[in-house]
């Protein structure tokens, strides 16, 4: 179990990541390895990161997402964020100078 993260296999090589209140995005080093281990153990091809409970994506949270995405890519796992709140998307757009490295989808039903 990873503090602040709930991981669930949802079929077809997809694993759903739901962040909880205990997630500390300022310390990604403590979470990346256990997430990667879980993905490998479950033979994941895609990590679906559900952002519905995340109200703000600031530079610290965005850095966590980028680090997690980079780790996923090393393991040949695609990371897709879903259910980003409009306010979070707007705040994130103000800090970005380029497109995020991970894929974004409206919701889990809009995955390609």
Secondary structure, 3 states (H helix, E strand, C coil): CECCEEEEEEECCEEEEEECCCCCHHHCHHHHHHHHHHHHHCCCCEEEEECCCCCCCCHHHHHHHHHHHHHHHHCCCEEEEECCCHHHHHHHHHHCCCCCCCEEECCHHHCC
